[in-house]
Amino acid sequence: MGHDGVVSAEDLENYETDMELALYREYRDVVGLFSYVVETERRFYLANQVDLQVRSAAGEVYFELSLGDAWVWDVYRSARFVKSVRVVTFRDVNVEELAKAELDLGESGPFPS
């Protein structure tokens, strides 16, 4: 922390880097518990139940996504495990089923251990 209790840009950047690294490590620890990876334009989820419905209203197509037993990639959430999530979006949603062999990132992830 800088003078007079002011947080510098560098302190903030270091804090955010540490938070991202901790989040990645948590992801690496929990990914084996889940069957699906889900990406929306705003969030990245791991989940065991995924229901994706394409809807339309007033000529606009949108996606309604329901996830059960999920984990949310979000640095600012203290509770990342959630029982159920409902997302409505007008953008594409990407859902991939995880092959168990792909889950073991070992030590070769994007961040050093």
C-alpha positions as a LaTeX table, in Angstrom:
\begin{tabular}{lrrr}
\hline
Residue & $x$ (\AA) & $y$ (\AA) & $z$ (\AA) \\
\hline
Met1 & 0.00 & 0.00 & 0.00 \\
Gly2 & 1.32 & 3.45 & $-0.90$ \\
His3 & 1.56 & 6.58 & 1.21 \\
Asp4 & $-1.48$ & 7.74 & 3.18 \\
Gly5 & $-3.20$ & 4.37 & 2.74 \\
Val6 & $-3.65$ & 4.94 & $-1.00$ \\
Val7 & $-3.50$ & 1.81 & $-3.15$ \\
Ser8 & $-1.25$ & 2.28 & $-6.16$ \\
Ala9 & $-2.08$ & 1.04 & $-9.65$ \\
Glu10 & 0.77 & $-1.44$ & $-9.28$ \\
Asp11 & $-0.62$ & $-2.76$ & $-5.97$ \\
Leu12 & $-4.01$ & $-3.18$ & $-7.59$ \\
Glu13 & $-2.56$ & $-4.96$ & $-10.59$ \\
Asn14 & $-0.58$ & $-7.33$ & $-8.34$ \\
Tyr15 & $-3.70$ & $-8.02$ & $-6.26$ \\
Glu16 & $-5.75$ & $-8.80$ & $-9.40$ \\
Thr17 & $-3.00$ & $-11.06$ & $-10.74$ \\
Asp18 & $-2.91$ & $-12.93$ & $-7.41$ \\
Met19 & $-6.72$ & $-13.26$ & $-7.46$ \\
Glu20 & $-6.67$ & $-14.62$ & $-11.04$ \\
Leu21 & $-3.95$ & $-17.09$ & $-10.13$ \\
Ala22 & $-5.88$ & $-18.28$ & $-7.06$ \\
Leu23 & $-9.01$ & $-18.63$ & $-9.21$ \\
Tyr24 & $-7.14$ & $-20.65$ & $-11.82$ \\
Arg25 & $-5.78$ & $-22.94$ & $-9.10$ \\
Glu26 & $-9.31$ & $-23.41$ & $-7.74$ \\
Tyr27 & $-10.54$ & $-24.19$ & $-11.27$ \\
Arg28 & $-7.76$ & $-26.74$ & $-11.70$ \\
Asp29 & $-8.76$ & $-28.37$ & $-8.39$ \\
Val30 & $-12.50$ & $-28.57$ & $-9.14$ \\
Val31 & $-12.72$ & $-29.14$ & $-12.91$ \\
Gly32 & $-12.67$ & $-32.93$ & $-12.45$ \\
Leu33 & $-15.96$ & $-32.73$ & $-10.54$ \\
Phe34 & $-17.89$ & $-31.42$ & $-13.56$ \\
Ser35 & $-19.16$ & $-32.75$ & $-16.89$ \\
Tyr36 & $-19.63$ & $-29.55$ & $-18.91$ \\
Val37 & $-17.89$ & $-26.28$ & $-19.67$ \\
Val38 & $-20.30$ & $-23.46$ & $-20.53$ \\
Glu39 & $-19.31$ & $-20.06$ & $-21.93$ \\
Thr40 & $-21.62$ & $-17.09$ & $-22.29$ \\
Glu41 & $-20.56$ & $-13.58$ & $-23.30$ \\
Arg42 & $-20.28$ & $-12.61$ & $-19.63$ \\
Arg43 & $-19.32$ & $-15.73$ & $-17.70$ \\
Phe44 & $-17.56$ & $-19.08$ & $-17.78$ \\
Tyr45 & $-19.14$ & $-21.99$ & $-15.87$ \\
Leu46 & $-18.48$ & $-25.60$ & $-15.01$ \\
Ala47 & $-21.67$ & $-27.61$ & $-14.52$ \\
Asn48 & $-23.09$ & $-31.10$ & $-14.23$ \\
Gln49 & $-26.54$ & $-30.35$ & $-15.65$ \\
Val50 & $-27.09$ & $-28.10$ & $-18.66$ \\
Asp51 & $-30.38$ & $-27.25$ & $-20.33$ \\
Leu52 & $-30.17$ & $-24.84$ & $-23.28$ \\
Gln53 & $-33.39$ & $-23.62$ & $-24.89$ \\
Val54 & $-33.61$ & $-21.38$ & $-27.93$ \\
Arg55 & $-36.52$ & $-18.96$ & $-27.57$ \\
Ser56 & $-37.94$ & $-16.11$ & $-29.56$ \\
Ala57 & $-39.98$ & $-13.09$ & $-28.60$ \\
Ala58 & $-41.05$ & $-10.23$ & $-30.86$ \\
Gly59 & $-38.92$ & $-11.65$ & $-33.66$ \\
Glu60 & $-35.76$ & $-11.75$ & $-31.54$ \\
Val61 & $-34.04$ & $-15.05$ & $-30.84$ \\
Tyr62 & $-32.52$ & $-15.53$ & $-27.41$ \\
Phe63 & $-31.09$ & $-18.36$ & $-25.34$ \\
Glu64 & $-32.31$ & $-19.53$ & $-21.97$ \\
Leu65 & $-29.69$ & $-21.52$ & $-20.11$ \\
Ser66 & $-30.31$ & $-23.46$ & $-16.91$ \\
Leu67 & $-27.35$ & $-24.99$ & $-15.09$ \\
Gly68 & $-27.42$ & $-27.32$ & $-12.13$ \\
Asp69 & $-24.58$ & $-28.03$ & $-9.73$ \\
Ala70 & $-22.30$ & $-25.32$ & $-11.12$ \\
Trp71 & $-19.08$ & $-23.45$ & $-10.45$ \\
Val72 & $-18.69$ & $-19.86$ & $-11.67$ \\
Trp73 & $-15.40$ & $-18.38$ & $-12.93$ \\
Asp74 & $-15.61$ & $-15.03$ & $-11.18$ \\
Val75 & $-12.77$ & $-13.43$ & $-9.23$ \\
Tyr76 & $-15.17$ & $-11.24$ & $-7.25$ \\
Arg77 & $-17.52$ & $-13.97$ & $-5.96$ \\
Ser78 & $-16.60$ & $-15.54$ & $-2.65$ \\
Ala79 & $-19.08$ & $-18.41$ & $-3.18$ \\
Arg80 & $-18.39$ & $-19.85$ & $-6.61$ \\
Phe81 & $-20.29$ & $-23.12$ & $-6.16$ \\
Val82 & $-23.97$ & $-22.62$ & $-6.94$ \\
Lys83 & $-26.88$ & $-25.08$ & $-6.88$ \\
Ser84 & $-28.58$ & $-23.60$ & $-9.93$ \\
Val85 & $-28.01$ & $-20.79$ & $-12.41$ \\
Arg86 & $-30.40$ & $-19.33$ & $-14.98$ \\
Val87 & $-28.95$ & $-17.18$ & $-17.75$ \\
Val88 & $-30.84$ & $-15.38$ & $-20.51$ \\
Thr89 & $-28.69$ & $-14.05$ & $-23.34$ \\
Phe90 & $-29.04$ & $-12.81$ & $-26.90$ \\
Arg91 & $-25.52$ & $-13.98$ & $-27.74$ \\
Asp92 & $-24.29$ & $-17.45$ & $-28.57$ \\
Val93 & $-23.74$ & $-19.90$ & $-25.76$ \\
Asn94 & $-20.99$ & $-22.49$ & $-26.04$ \\
Val95 & $-21.52$ & $-25.81$ & $-24.22$ \\
Glu96 & $-18.87$ & $-28.52$ & $-24.33$ \\
Glu97 & $-18.92$ & $-31.90$ & $-22.67$ \\
Leu98 & $-15.64$ & $-32.58$ & $-20.92$ \\
Ala99 & $-13.81$ & $-35.79$ & $-21.74$ \\
Lys100 & $-12.31$ & $-37.04$ & $-18.49$ \\
Ala101 & $-8.83$ & $-37.35$ & $-20.08$ \\
Glu102 & $-8.87$ & $-33.65$ & $-21.01$ \\
Leu103 & $-9.51$ & $-32.63$ & $-17.43$ \\
Asp104 & $-6.10$ & $-33.47$ & $-16.07$ \\
Leu105 & $-4.20$ & $-30.30$ & $-16.87$ \\
Gly106 & $-1.46$ & $-31.44$ & $-14.51$ \\
Glu107 & 1.23 & $-28.84$ & $-14.13$ \\
Ser108 & 1.08 & $-27.69$ & $-17.75$ \\
Gly109 & $-1.63$ & $-25.08$ & $-17.39$ \\
Pro110 & $-1.21$ & $-21.45$ & $-18.45$ \\
Phe111 & 0.11 & $-20.43$ & $-15.03$ \\
Pro112 & 3.15 & $-21.82$ & $-13.21$ \\
Ser113 & 2.46 & $-23.64$ & $-9.94$ \\
\hline
\end{tabular}
